[in-house]
């Protein structure tokens, strides 16, 4: 099965999401990668790349399109203290 490819911007970061709703007739696969800046950290991955396997139909059952689903996931994770601390540290820079 070919991947559906989506490009969108979240908080100034250009992201590409590649989605295979039915891979190998067993599972769904979602890949998320930051494109600009390349490999920028996201609240769901510090490396800027995430490969996520999940049950077939789970995105569709959420009632959201792929971009809406990923954006909601990013927003939820961005609200957590760990991500807020990471953002604050990147703003201030670190001396050590």
N, CA, C and O atoms as a CHARMM CRD file, in Angstrom:
* protein
*
  384
    1    1 UNK  N      0.83500  -1.17700   0.00000 PROA 1      0.00000
    2    1 UNK  CA     0.00000   0.00000   0.00000 PROA 1      0.00000
    3    1 UNK  C      0.87800   1.23700   0.00000 PROA 1      0.00000
    4    1 UNK  O      1.87400   1.31000   0.72000 PROA 1      0.00000
    5    2 UNK  N      0.50600   2.18000  -0.79200 PROA 2      0.00000
    6    2 UNK  CA     1.22500   3.44900  -0.85900 PROA 2      0.00000
    7    2 UNK  C      0.86900   4.30800   0.35200 PROA 2      0.00000
    8    2 UNK  O     -0.22500   4.21500   0.90800 PROA 2      0.00000
    9    3 UNK  N      1.80000   5.12200   0.72900 PROA 3      0.00000
   10    3 UNK  CA     1.58000   6.04100   1.84200 PROA 3      0.00000
   11    3 UNK  C      0.84500   7.28900   1.37600 PROA 3      0.00000
   12    3 UNK  O      1.07500   7.78200   0.27200 PROA 3      0.00000
   13    4 UNK  N     -0.03200   7.78800   2.21900 PROA 4      0.00000
   14    4 UNK  CA    -0.62400   9.10500   2.03000 PROA 4      0.00000
   15    4 UNK  C      0.37400  10.07800   2.65100 PROA 4      0.00000
   16    4 UNK  O      0.87200   9.83100   3.75000 PROA 4      0.00000
   17    5 UNK  N      0.67100  11.17200   1.96900 PROA 5      0.00000
   18    5 UNK  CA     1.66400  12.12100   2.46800 PROA 5      0.00000
   19    5 UNK  C      0.99900  13.46300   2.73100 PROA 5      0.00000
   20    5 UNK  O      0.27700  13.99700   1.88900 PROA 5      0.00000
   21    6 UNK  N      1.25800  13.99400   3.91900 PROA 6      0.00000
   22    6 UNK  CA     0.67700  15.26600   4.34800 PROA 6      0.00000
   23    6 UNK  C      1.79900  16.18100   4.82700 PROA 6      0.00000
   24    6 UNK  O      2.69400  15.74500   5.55200 PROA 6      0.00000
   25    7 UNK  N      1.75200  17.43700   4.42600 PROA 7      0.00000
   26    7 UNK  CA     2.69300  18.44700   4.91600 PROA 7      0.00000
   27    7 UNK  C      1.89800  19.53900   5.60400 PROA 7      0.00000
   28    7 UNK  O      0.87500  19.99600   5.09300 PROA 7      0.00000
   29    8 UNK  N      2.37800  19.95400   6.77000 PROA 8      0.00000
   30    8 UNK  CA     1.71000  21.01400   7.51600 PROA 8      0.00000
   31    8 UNK  C      2.71800  21.67300   8.45000 PROA 8      0.00000
   32    8 UNK  O      3.81600  21.16100   8.66700 PROA 8      0.00000
   33    9 UNK  N      2.32400  22.81000   8.99300 PROA 9      0.00000
   34    9 UNK  CA     3.18700  23.54700   9.91200 PROA 9      0.00000
   35    9 UNK  C      2.54900  23.55000  11.28600 PROA 9      0.00000
   36    9 UNK  O      1.35900  23.82700  11.43800 PROA 9      0.00000
   37   10 UNK  N      3.35900  23.23800  12.27900 PROA 10     0.00000
   38   10 UNK  CA     2.93100  23.26200  13.67200 PROA 10     0.00000
   39   10 UNK  C      3.93300  24.10900  14.44700 PROA 10     0.00000
   40   10 UNK  O      5.12200  23.79300  14.47700 PROA 10     0.00000
   41   11 UNK  N      3.46700  25.16200  15.06000 PROA 11     0.00000
   42   11 UNK  CA     4.30000  26.06600  15.85900 PROA 11     0.00000
   43   11 UNK  C      5.58900  26.45500  15.12700 PROA 11     0.00000
   44   11 UNK  O      6.67000  26.45100  15.71500 PROA 11     0.00000
   45   12 UNK  N      5.46500  26.78700  13.84800 PROA 12     0.00000
   46   12 UNK  CA     6.60300  27.23700  13.05500 PROA 12     0.00000
   47   12 UNK  C      7.50000  26.13300  12.52300 PROA 12     0.00000
   48   12 UNK  O      8.51500  26.41800  11.88800 PROA 12     0.00000
   49   13 UNK  N      7.14700  24.87800  12.76900 PROA 13     0.00000
   50   13 UNK  CA     7.94600  23.73800  12.30300 PROA 13     0.00000
   51   13 UNK  C      7.19000  23.05000  11.17600 PROA 13     0.00000
   52   13 UNK  O      6.02900  22.67500  11.33500 PROA 13     0.00000
   53   14 UNK  N      7.86000  22.88500  10.02800 PROA 14     0.00000
   54   14 UNK  CA     7.23500  22.17600   8.90600 PROA 14     0.00000
   55   14 UNK  C      7.38900  20.67600   9.13500 PROA 14     0.00000
   56   14 UNK  O      8.48500  20.17200   9.37700 PROA 14     0.00000
   57   15 UNK  N      6.26800  19.98600   9.05300 PROA 15     0.00000
   58   15 UNK  CA     6.22500  18.55000   9.36100 PROA 15     0.00000
   59   15 UNK  C      5.66800  17.79200   8.16800 PROA 15     0.00000
   60   15 UNK  O      4.76700  18.26700   7.47700 PROA 15     0.00000
   61   16 UNK  N      6.21800  16.60700   7.93900 PROA 16     0.00000
   62   16 UNK  CA     5.65100  15.68800   6.95600 PROA 16     0.00000
   63   16 UNK  C      5.15100  14.46500   7.71200 PROA 16     0.00000
   64   16 UNK  O      5.88200  13.86400   8.49800 PROA 16     0.00000
   65   17 UNK  N      3.90200  14.10800   7.46300 PROA 17     0.00000
   66   17 UNK  CA     3.31000  12.89800   8.03300 PROA 17     0.00000
   67   17 UNK  C      3.02600  11.94200   6.87800 PROA 17     0.00000
   68   17 UNK  O      2.38300  12.31400   5.89700 PROA 17     0.00000
   69   18 UNK  N      3.50400  10.72000   7.00300 PROA 18     0.00000
   70   18 UNK  CA     3.25500   9.67800   6.00300 PROA 18     0.00000
   71   18 UNK  C      2.42000   8.59700   6.68800 PROA 18     0.00000
   72   18 UNK  O      2.77800   8.08500   7.74800 PROA 18     0.00000
   73   19 UNK  N      1.30000   8.27000   6.05000 PROA 19     0.00000
   74   19 UNK  CA     0.34900   7.36900   6.69500 PROA 19     0.00000
   75   19 UNK  C     -0.04400   6.23400   5.77700 PROA 19     0.00000
   76   19 UNK  O     -0.47300   6.45400   4.64400 PROA 19     0.00000
   77   20 UNK  N      0.10500   5.02200   6.27100 PROA 20     0.00000
   78   20 UNK  CA    -0.37800   3.81700   5.59200 PROA 20     0.00000
   79   20 UNK  C     -1.48800   3.23600   6.46300 PROA 20     0.00000
   80   20 UNK  O     -1.20000   2.62200   7.49100 PROA 20     0.00000
   81   21 UNK  N     -2.75300   3.41700   6.07200 PROA 21     0.00000
   82   21 UNK  CA    -3.85800   2.95700   6.92100 PROA 21     0.00000
   83   21 UNK  C     -3.95600   1.43700   7.05900 PROA 21     0.00000
   84   21 UNK  O     -4.59800   0.93300   7.98000 PROA 21     0.00000
   85   22 UNK  N     -3.31400   0.71000   6.13600 PROA 22     0.00000
   86   22 UNK  CA    -3.36300  -0.74300   6.18900 PROA 22     0.00000
   87   22 UNK  C     -2.05400  -1.28700   5.62200 PROA 22     0.00000
   88   22 UNK  O     -1.91600  -1.45600   4.41100 PROA 22     0.00000
   89   23 UNK  N     -1.11600  -1.55400   6.49100 PROA 23     0.00000
   90   23 UNK  CA     0.19900  -2.04300   6.07500 PROA 23     0.00000
   91   23 UNK  C      0.26300  -3.54700   6.34300 PROA 23     0.00000
   92   23 UNK  O      0.00400  -4.01300   7.45200 PROA 23     0.00000
   93   24 UNK  N      0.60700  -4.27200   5.31500 PROA 24     0.00000
   94   24 UNK  CA     0.73500  -5.73400   5.38600 PROA 24     0.00000
   95   24 UNK  C     -0.56500  -6.42000   5.81800 PROA 24     0.00000
   96   24 UNK  O     -0.53200  -7.55000   6.30400 PROA 24     0.00000
   97   25 UNK  N     -1.68900  -5.76100   5.64900 PROA 25     0.00000
   98   25 UNK  CA    -2.98900  -6.28800   6.09300 PROA 25     0.00000
   99   25 UNK  C     -3.00600  -6.63000   7.57600 PROA 25     0.00000
  100   25 UNK  O     -3.79100  -7.47100   8.01500 PROA 25     0.00000
  101   26 UNK  N     -2.13200  -5.97500   8.35400 PROA 26     0.00000
  102   26 UNK  CA    -2.02700  -6.27700   9.77600 PROA 26     0.00000
  103   26 UNK  C     -2.13900  -5.06400  10.68800 PROA 26     0.00000
  104   26 UNK  O     -2.66100  -5.15400  11.79800 PROA 26     0.00000
  105   27 UNK  N     -1.64600  -3.93300  10.21000 PROA 27     0.00000
  106   27 UNK  CA    -1.43700  -2.80900  11.10900 PROA 27     0.00000
  107   27 UNK  C     -1.41900  -1.51200  10.31000 PROA 27     0.00000
  108   27 UNK  O     -1.20300  -1.53100   9.09800 PROA 27     0.00000
  109   28 UNK  N     -1.64000  -0.40600  10.97100 PROA 28     0.00000
  110   28 UNK  CA    -1.50800   0.90800  10.33100 PROA 28     0.00000
  111   28 UNK  C     -0.15500   1.49700  10.74000 PROA 28     0.00000
  112   28 UNK  O      0.36800   1.18800  11.81200 PROA 28     0.00000
  113   29 UNK  N      0.39600   2.33400   9.88900 PROA 29     0.00000
  114   29 UNK  CA     1.71100   2.92200  10.16500 PROA 29     0.00000
  115   29 UNK  C      1.67900   4.41800   9.89500 PROA 29     0.00000
  116   29 UNK  O      1.21400   4.86600   8.84700 PROA 29     0.00000
  117   30 UNK  N      2.17900   5.17900  10.85500 PROA 30     0.00000
  118   30 UNK  CA     2.26500   6.63000  10.74700 PROA 30     0.00000
  119   30 UNK  C      3.71100   7.03500  11.00000 PROA 30     0.00000
  120   30 UNK  O      4.28500   6.70500  12.03800 PROA 30     0.00000
  121   31 UNK  N      4.29200   7.74500  10.05300 PROA 31     0.00000
  122   31 UNK  CA     5.63000   8.29600  10.21900 PROA 31     0.00000
  123   31 UNK  C      5.51100   9.80800  10.29500 PROA 31     0.00000
  124   31 UNK  O      4.78800  10.42000   9.50800 PROA 31     0.00000
  125   32 UNK  N      6.21500  10.40600  11.23400 PROA 32     0.00000
  126   32 UNK  CA     6.20700  11.84900  11.40300 PROA 32     0.00000
  127   32 UNK  C      7.66300  12.31100  11.38100 PROA 32     0.00000
  128   32 UNK  O      8.51100  11.77400  12.09200 PROA 32     0.00000
  129   33 UNK  N      7.93200  13.31900  10.54600 PROA 33     0.00000
  130   33 UNK  CA     9.29700  13.82000  10.43600 PROA 33     0.00000
  131   33 UNK  C      9.27800  15.33400  10.26700 PROA 33     0.00000
  132   33 UNK  O      8.50200  15.87200   9.47700 PROA 33     0.00000
  133   34 UNK  N     10.13700  16.01000  11.01400 PROA 34     0.00000
  134   34 UNK  CA    10.25500  17.45100  10.83700 PROA 34     0.00000
  135   34 UNK  C     11.13200  17.71600   9.62200 PROA 34     0.00000
  136   34 UNK  O     12.20100  17.12800   9.46600 PROA 34     0.00000
  137   35 UNK  N     10.65800  18.61100   8.76900 PROA 35     0.00000
  138   35 UNK  CA    11.35800  18.91700   7.52500 PROA 35     0.00000
  139   35 UNK  C     12.13500  20.23500   7.62200 PROA 35     0.00000
  140   35 UNK  O     13.24000  20.34700   7.09200 PROA 35     0.00000
  141   36 UNK  N     11.55100  21.23000   8.30100 PROA 36     0.00000
  142   36 UNK  CA    12.21100  22.52600   8.41500 PROA 36     0.00000
  143   36 UNK  C     11.82900  23.15000   9.74600 PROA 36     0.00000
  144   36 UNK  O     10.66100  23.47000   9.96600 PROA 36     0.00000
  145   37 UNK  N     12.79400  23.32600  10.63400 PROA 37     0.00000
  146   37 UNK  CA    14.17100  22.90600  10.48500 PROA 37     0.00000
  147   37 UNK  C     14.27400  21.37700  10.49800 PROA 37     0.00000
  148   37 UNK  O     13.48900  20.69900  11.16000 PROA 37     0.00000
  149   38 UNK  N     15.25200  20.84600   9.75900 PROA 38     0.00000
  150   38 UNK  CA    15.38700  19.38900   9.67400 PROA 38     0.00000
  151   38 UNK  C     15.62500  18.75800  11.04800 PROA 38     0.00000
  152   38 UNK  O     16.44200  19.22900  11.83900 PROA 38     0.00000
  153   39 UNK  N     14.90000  17.70100  11.29700 PROA 39     0.00000
  154   39 UNK  CA    15.03100  16.90400  12.52400 PROA 39     0.00000
  155   39 UNK  C     14.88600  17.72200  13.80500 PROA 39     0.00000
  156   39 UNK  O     15.49700  17.40600  14.82600 PROA 39     0.00000
  157   40 UNK  N     14.06900  18.77800  13.74400 PROA 40     0.00000
  158   40 UNK  CA    13.77300  19.56100  14.94400 PROA 40     0.00000
  159   40 UNK  C     12.97800  18.70600  15.92600 PROA 40     0.00000
  160   40 UNK  O     12.12100  17.91800  15.52500 PROA 40     0.00000
  161   41 UNK  N     13.26300  18.86600  17.18200 PROA 41     0.00000
  162   41 UNK  CA    12.54600  18.11100  18.21400 PROA 41     0.00000
  163   41 UNK  C     11.07000  18.50000  18.22800 PROA 41     0.00000
  164   41 UNK  O     10.70100  19.63900  17.94200 PROA 41     0.00000
  165   42 UNK  N     10.25700  17.53600  18.56200 PROA 42     0.00000
  166   42 UNK  CA     8.81900  17.72800  18.75000 PROA 42     0.00000
  167   42 UNK  C      8.45800  17.13000  20.10800 PROA 42     0.00000
  168   42 UNK  O      9.23900  16.35900  20.66400 PROA 42     0.00000
  169   43 UNK  N      7.30700  17.46800  20.64400 PROA 43     0.00000
  170   43 UNK  CA     6.93900  16.89100  21.94200 PROA 43     0.00000
  171   43 UNK  C      6.73800  15.37100  21.90700 PROA 43     0.00000
  172   43 UNK  O      6.67900  14.73500  22.95900 PROA 43     0.00000
  173   44 UNK  N      6.63500  14.79100  20.72400 PROA 44     0.00000
  174   44 UNK  CA     6.46700  13.33900  20.61500 PROA 44     0.00000
  175   44 UNK  C      7.75400  12.63800  20.18600 PROA 44     0.00000
  176   44 UNK  O      7.80400  11.40800  20.14900 PROA 44     0.00000
  177   45 UNK  N      8.80500  13.41500  19.85900 PROA 45     0.00000
  178   45 UNK  CA    10.08800  12.83400  19.47600 PROA 45     0.00000
  179   45 UNK  C     11.19600  13.87500  19.57600 PROA 45     0.00000
  180   45 UNK  O     11.09100  14.96300  19.00900 PROA 45     0.00000
  181   46 UNK  N     12.23200  13.54100  20.28300 PROA 46     0.00000
  182   46 UNK  CA    13.37000  14.46200  20.41600 PROA 46     0.00000
  183   46 UNK  C     14.25300  14.45700  19.17000 PROA 46     0.00000
  184   46 UNK  O     15.05000  15.37500  18.97800 PROA 46     0.00000
  185   47 UNK  N     14.12300  13.44400  18.32800 PROA 47     0.00000
  186   47 UNK  CA    14.97400  13.32500  17.14100 PROA 47     0.00000
  187   47 UNK  C     14.35300  13.92800  15.88700 PROA 47     0.00000
  188   47 UNK  O     15.01600  14.02100  14.85400 PROA 47     0.00000
  189   48 UNK  N     13.10300  14.33400  15.96200 PROA 48     0.00000
  190   48 UNK  CA    12.42500  14.87000  14.78600 PROA 48     0.00000
  191   48 UNK  C     11.87500  13.80300  13.86200 PROA 48     0.00000
  192   48 UNK  O     11.40200  14.11500  12.76900 PROA 48     0.00000
  193   49 UNK  N     11.92900  12.53800  14.28600 PROA 49     0.00000
  194   49 UNK  CA    11.36400  11.43900  13.49400 PROA 49     0.00000
  195   49 UNK  C     10.67400  10.46400  14.43000 PROA 49     0.00000
  196   49 UNK  O     11.19200  10.12400  15.49400 PROA 49     0.00000
  197   50 UNK  N      9.49400  10.01900  14.01500 PROA 50     0.00000
  198   50 UNK  CA     8.76100   9.02600  14.79000 PROA 50     0.00000
  199   50 UNK  C      8.09600   8.04300  13.84500 PROA 50     0.00000
  200   50 UNK  O      7.43600   8.44500  12.88700 PROA 50     0.00000
  201   51 UNK  N      8.26800   6.76200  14.11200 PROA 51     0.00000
  202   51 UNK  CA     7.58600   5.69100  13.40700 PROA 51     0.00000
  203   51 UNK  C      6.61000   5.07800  14.40100 PROA 51     0.00000
  204   51 UNK  O      7.01200   4.55700  15.44200 PROA 51     0.00000
  205   52 UNK  N      5.32800   5.14500  14.07000 PROA 52     0.00000
  206   52 UNK  CA     4.29500   4.73000  15.01800 PROA 52     0.00000
  207   52 UNK  C      3.36100   3.71000  14.35800 PROA 52     0.00000
  208   52 UNK  O      2.64900   4.04400  13.41000 PROA 52     0.00000
  209   53 UNK  N      3.36300   2.48300  14.85200 PROA 53     0.00000
  210   53 UNK  CA     2.44300   1.44900  14.39400 PROA 53     0.00000
  211   53 UNK  C      1.25500   1.41200  15.34100 PROA 53     0.00000
  212   53 UNK  O      1.41800   1.51400  16.55700 PROA 53     0.00000
  213   54 UNK  N      0.07000   1.26800  14.78700 PROA 54     0.00000
  214   54 UNK  CA    -1.12700   1.23500  15.60900 PROA 54     0.00000
  215   54 UNK  C     -2.20600   0.41100  14.90600 PROA 54     0.00000
  216   54 UNK  O     -2.06700   0.03200  13.74300 PROA 54     0.00000
  217   55 UNK  N     -3.27100   0.15000  15.63500 PROA 55     0.00000
  218   55 UNK  CA    -4.36900  -0.68300  15.12500 PROA 55     0.00000
  219   55 UNK  C     -5.01100  -0.03700  13.89700 PROA 55     0.00000
  220   55 UNK  O     -5.24000   1.17200  13.86500 PROA 55     0.00000
  221   56 UNK  N     -5.29400  -0.85200  12.90400 PROA 56     0.00000
  222   56 UNK  CA    -5.98300  -0.37200  11.70000 PROA 56     0.00000
  223   56 UNK  C     -7.29200   0.30300  12.10200 PROA 56     0.00000
  224   56 UNK  O     -8.07200  -0.23200  12.89000 PROA 56     0.00000
  225   57 UNK  N     -7.51000   1.48600  11.54400 PROA 57     0.00000
  226   57 UNK  CA    -8.76000   2.21300  11.77500 PROA 57     0.00000
  227   57 UNK  C     -8.75700   3.13700  12.97000 PROA 57     0.00000
  228   57 UNK  O     -9.73100   3.86100  13.18000 PROA 57     0.00000
  229   58 UNK  N     -7.69700   3.14200  13.76300 PROA 58     0.00000
  230   58 UNK  CA    -7.73600   3.95500  14.97800 PROA 58     0.00000
  231   58 UNK  C     -7.77100   5.45500  14.68100 PROA 58     0.00000
  232   58 UNK  O     -8.45300   6.19400  15.39100 PROA 58     0.00000
  233   59 UNK  N     -7.06400   5.92200  13.66300 PROA 59     0.00000
  234   59 UNK  CA    -7.14300   7.34500  13.30400 PROA 59     0.00000
  235   59 UNK  C     -8.53000   7.65800  12.76500 PROA 59     0.00000
  236   59 UNK  O     -9.14300   8.65100  13.15500 PROA 59     0.00000
  237   60 UNK  N     -9.01700   6.82200  11.88000 PROA 60     0.00000
  238   60 UNK  CA   -10.33800   7.03700  11.28300 PROA 60     0.00000
  239   60 UNK  C    -11.43600   7.03300  12.35000 PROA 60     0.00000
  240   60 UNK  O    -12.37200   7.82900  12.28300 PROA 60     0.00000
  241   61 UNK  N    -11.32200   6.14500  13.32300 PROA 61     0.00000
  242   61 UNK  CA   -12.31700   6.06700  14.38900 PROA 61     0.00000
  243   61 UNK  C    -12.29600   7.29600  15.29300 PROA 61     0.00000
  244   61 UNK  O    -13.28100   7.58400  15.97200 PROA 61     0.00000
  245   62 UNK  N    -11.18100   8.02100  15.30400 PROA 62     0.00000
  246   62 UNK  CA   -11.09800   9.23200  16.12200 PROA 62     0.00000
  247   62 UNK  C    -11.96500  10.35100  15.54700 PROA 62     0.00000
  248   62 UNK  O    -12.25900  11.33200  16.22900 PROA 62     0.00000
  249   63 UNK  N    -12.37100  10.19500  14.28200 PROA 63     0.00000
  250   63 UNK  CA   -13.17800  11.21700  13.63700 PROA 63     0.00000
  251   63 UNK  C    -12.36100  12.37700  13.09700 PROA 63     0.00000
  252   63 UNK  O    -12.91500  13.39000  12.67200 PROA 63     0.00000
  253   64 UNK  N    -11.04400  12.22800  13.11300 PROA 64     0.00000
  254   64 UNK  CA   -10.15200  13.28200  12.64700 PROA 64     0.00000
  255   64 UNK  C     -9.42500  12.84500  11.38400 PROA 64     0.00000
  256   64 UNK  O     -9.21300  11.65700  11.14400 PROA 64     0.00000
  257   65 UNK  N     -9.05200  13.82900  10.58900 PROA 65     0.00000
  258   65 UNK  CA    -8.15000  13.58800   9.46300 PROA 65     0.00000
  259   65 UNK  C     -6.74400  13.41300  10.03700 PROA 65     0.00000
  260   65 UNK  O     -6.50700  13.73100  11.20200 PROA 65     0.00000
  261   66 UNK  N     -5.81900  12.91300   9.23500 PROA 66     0.00000
  262   66 UNK  CA    -4.46400  12.63200   9.71200 PROA 66     0.00000
  263   66 UNK  C     -3.80000  13.87700  10.29800 PROA 66     0.00000
  264   66 UNK  O     -3.23700  13.81300  11.39100 PROA 66     0.00000
  265   67 UNK  N     -3.85600  14.99800   9.59700 PROA 67     0.00000
  266   67 UNK  CA    -3.21300  16.22000  10.09300 PROA 67     0.00000
  267   67 UNK  C     -3.86200  16.67400  11.40100 PROA 67     0.00000
  268   67 UNK  O     -3.16000  17.09700  12.31900 PROA 67     0.00000
  269   68 UNK  N     -5.17000  16.59500  11.49600 PROA 68     0.00000
  270   68 UNK  CA    -5.86300  16.96200  12.73800 PROA 68     0.00000
  271   68 UNK  C     -5.45200  16.03900  13.88200 PROA 68     0.00000
  272   68 UNK  O     -5.25200  16.48800  15.01100 PROA 68     0.00000
  273   69 UNK  N     -5.32900  14.75700  13.58400 PROA 69     0.00000
  274   69 UNK  CA    -4.93700  13.76500  14.58100 PROA 69     0.00000
  275   69 UNK  C     -3.53700  14.05000  15.11500 PROA 69     0.00000
  276   69 UNK  O     -3.31600  14.07300  16.32600 PROA 69     0.00000
  277   70 UNK  N     -2.59200  14.26800  14.19400 PROA 70     0.00000
  278   70 UNK  CA    -1.21100  14.53200  14.59400 PROA 70     0.00000
  279   70 UNK  C     -1.11900  15.85900  15.34600 PROA 70     0.00000
  280   70 UNK  O     -0.42100  15.94900  16.35600 PROA 70     0.00000
  281   71 UNK  N     -1.80900  16.87700  14.86900 PROA 71     0.00000
  282   71 UNK  CA    -1.79700  18.17600  15.53200 PROA 71     0.00000
  283   71 UNK  C     -2.34800  18.07900  16.95400 PROA 71     0.00000
  284   71 UNK  O     -1.78000  18.66100  17.87800 PROA 71     0.00000
  285   72 UNK  N     -3.43900  17.35600  17.13200 PROA 72     0.00000
  286   72 UNK  CA    -4.01500  17.17100  18.47300 PROA 72     0.00000
  287   72 UNK  C     -3.03700  16.43100  19.38100 PROA 72     0.00000
  288   72 UNK  O     -2.91900  16.76100  20.56200 PROA 72     0.00000
  289   73 UNK  N     -2.33900  15.43800  18.84400 PROA 73     0.00000
  290   73 UNK  CA    -1.34900  14.67300  19.59600 PROA 73     0.00000
  291   73 UNK  C     -0.20200  15.59500  20.02100 PROA 73     0.00000
  292   73 UNK  O      0.22300  15.57300  21.17600 PROA 73     0.00000
  293   74 UNK  N      0.29500  16.40600  19.07800 PROA 74     0.00000
  294   74 UNK  CA     1.37300  17.34500  19.38600 PROA 74     0.00000
  295   74 UNK  C      0.92800  18.35700  20.44900 PROA 74     0.00000
  296   74 UNK  O      1.66300  18.62800  21.39900 PROA 74     0.00000
  297   75 UNK  N     -0.26900  18.90800  20.28400 PROA 75     0.00000
  298   75 UNK  CA    -0.78300  19.89100  21.24100 PROA 75     0.00000
  299   75 UNK  C     -0.90800  19.29400  22.64300 PROA 75     0.00000
  300   75 UNK  O     -0.55500  19.94100  23.63000 PROA 75     0.00000
  301   76 UNK  N     -1.40300  18.07500  22.72800 PROA 76     0.00000
  302   76 UNK  CA    -1.57200  17.42200  24.03400 PROA 76     0.00000
  303   76 UNK  C     -0.22200  17.19400  24.70600 PROA 76     0.00000
  304   76 UNK  O     -0.07100  17.44000  25.90200 PROA 76     0.00000
  305   77 UNK  N      0.75300  16.72800  23.93900 PROA 77     0.00000
  306   77 UNK  CA     2.08500  16.47600  24.49700 PROA 77     0.00000
  307   77 UNK  C      2.81800  17.77900  24.82000 PROA 77     0.00000
  308   77 UNK  O      3.60400  17.83600  25.76600 PROA 77     0.00000
  309   78 UNK  N      2.55900  18.82300  24.03300 PROA 78     0.00000
  310   78 UNK  CA     3.20700  20.12100  24.25600 PROA 78     0.00000
  311   78 UNK  C      2.72500  20.78200  25.54500 PROA 78     0.00000
  312   78 UNK  O      3.40800  21.65200  26.08500 PROA 78     0.00000
  313   79 UNK  N      1.57300  20.38400  26.03300 PROA 79     0.00000
  314   79 UNK  CA     1.03400  20.95700  27.26700 PROA 79     0.00000
  315   79 UNK  C      1.67900  20.35300  28.51700 PROA 79     0.00000
  316   79 UNK  O      1.45400  20.84100  29.62400 PROA 79     0.00000
  317   80 UNK  N      2.46800  19.30800  28.35100 PROA 80     0.00000
  318   80 UNK  CA     3.07800  18.62600  29.49500 PROA 80     0.00000
  319   80 UNK  C      4.33100  19.37300  29.97100 PROA 80     0.00000
  320   80 UNK  O      5.02100  20.01500  29.17900 PROA 80     0.00000
  321   81 UNK  N      4.61000  19.27700  31.27300 PROA 81     0.00000
  322   81 UNK  CA     5.75300  20.00200  31.84800 PROA 81     0.00000
  323   81 UNK  C      7.10200  19.68400  31.20000 PROA 81     0.00000
  324   81 UNK  O      7.93500  20.58000  31.06100 PROA 81     0.00000
  325   82 UNK  N      7.33400  18.45200  30.80700 PROA 82     0.00000
  326   82 UNK  CA     8.62700  18.09000  30.20400 PROA 82     0.00000
  327   82 UNK  C      8.89000  18.88700  28.92700 PROA 82     0.00000
  328   82 UNK  O      9.99600  19.38500  28.71900 PROA 82     0.00000
  329   83 UNK  N      7.87100  19.00600  28.07500 PROA 83     0.00000
  330   83 UNK  CA     8.04900  19.74300  26.82600 PROA 83     0.00000
  331   83 UNK  C      8.20500  21.23500  27.10200 PROA 83     0.00000
  332   83 UNK  O      9.02900  21.90000  26.47400 PROA 83     0.00000
  333   84 UNK  N      7.42300  21.75700  28.03100 PROA 84     0.00000
  334   84 UNK  CA     7.53900  23.17100  28.37200 PROA 84     0.00000
  335   84 UNK  C      8.94700  23.48800  28.87800 PROA 84     0.00000
  336   84 UNK  O      9.49800  24.53800  28.54900 PROA 84     0.00000
  337   85 UNK  N      9.52300  22.60600  29.66200 PROA 85     0.00000
  338   85 UNK  CA    10.88900  22.79500  30.15700 PROA 85     0.00000
  339   85 UNK  C     11.89400  22.75100  29.00700 PROA 85     0.00000
  340   85 UNK  O     12.85100  23.52500  28.98600 PROA 85     0.00000
  341   86 UNK  N     11.68100  21.85900  28.06800 PROA 86     0.00000
  342   86 UNK  CA    12.56200  21.74400  26.89600 PROA 86     0.00000
  343   86 UNK  C     12.52000  23.02900  26.06600 PROA 86     0.00000
  344   86 UNK  O     13.56000  23.52700  25.63600 PROA 86     0.00000
  345   87 UNK  N     11.33200  23.55600  25.84500 PROA 87     0.00000
  346   87 UNK  CA    11.18100  24.79700  25.07800 PROA 87     0.00000
  347   87 UNK  C     11.86100  25.94600  25.80300 PROA 87     0.00000
  348   87 UNK  O     12.56900  26.74100  25.18400 PROA 87     0.00000
  349   88 UNK  N     11.65400  26.03700  27.09600 PROA 88     0.00000
  350   88 UNK  CA    12.26600  27.11400  27.88400 PROA 88     0.00000
  351   88 UNK  C     13.79100  27.02000  27.85200 PROA 88     0.00000
  352   88 UNK  O     14.47000  28.03600  27.70400 PROA 88     0.00000
  353   89 UNK  N     14.33100  25.81700  27.98800 PROA 89     0.00000
  354   89 UNK  CA    15.78400  25.63800  27.93700 PROA 89     0.00000
  355   89 UNK  C     16.34800  26.03500  26.57800 PROA 89     0.00000
  356   89 UNK  O     17.43900  26.60000  26.50400 PROA 89     0.00000
  357   90 UNK  N     15.62800  25.74900  25.51500 PROA 90     0.00000
  358   90 UNK  CA    16.12800  26.10300  24.17800 PROA 90     0.00000
  359   90 UNK  C     16.08500  27.62200  23.95400 PROA 90     0.00000
  360   90 UNK  O     16.90000  28.15900  23.20300 PROA 90     0.00000
  361   91 UNK  N     15.15100  28.30500  24.59600 PROA 91     0.00000
  362   91 UNK  CA    15.08400  29.76100  24.48800 PROA 91     0.00000
  363   91 UNK  C     16.25000  30.43100  25.21300 PROA 91     0.00000
  364   91 UNK  O     16.83100  31.39700  24.71600 PROA 91     0.00000
  365   92 UNK  N     16.57900  29.91700  26.37200 PROA 92     0.00000
  366   92 UNK  CA    17.61600  30.51400  27.20300 PROA 92     0.00000
  367   92 UNK  C     19.00800  30.08100  26.78900 PROA 92     0.00000
  368   92 UNK  O     19.98600  30.77800  27.06100 PROA 92     0.00000
  369   93 UNK  N     19.10200  28.93900  26.13600 PROA 93     0.00000
  370   93 UNK  CA    20.42200  28.38800  25.85400 PROA 93     0.00000
  371   93 UNK  C     20.97900  27.74800  27.11900 PROA 93     0.00000
  372   93 UNK  O     20.56300  28.08300  28.22800 PROA 93     0.00000
  373   94 UNK  N     21.89100  26.85400  26.95000 PROA 94     0.00000
  374   94 UNK  CA    22.48400  26.18600  28.09700 PROA 94     0.00000
  375   94 UNK  C     23.97900  26.41200  28.09200 PROA 94     0.00000
  376   94 UNK  O     24.62500  26.30800  27.04900 PROA 94     0.00000
  377   95 UNK  N     24.53200  26.72000  29.25500 PROA 95     0.00000
  378   95 UNK  CA    25.96100  26.98300  29.35700 PROA 95     0.00000
  379   95 UNK  C     26.77000  25.70700  29.51100 PROA 95     0.00000
  380   95 UNK  O     27.95500  25.68300  29.17900 PROA 95     0.00000
  381   96 UNK  N     26.14700  24.64700  30.00900 PROA 96     0.00000
  382   96 UNK  CA    26.89100  23.40700  30.25900 PROA 96     0.00000
  383   96 UNK  C     26.25100  22.24700  29.58800 PROA 96     0.00000
  384   96 UNK  O     26.74500  21.12400  29.69200 PROA 96     0.00000
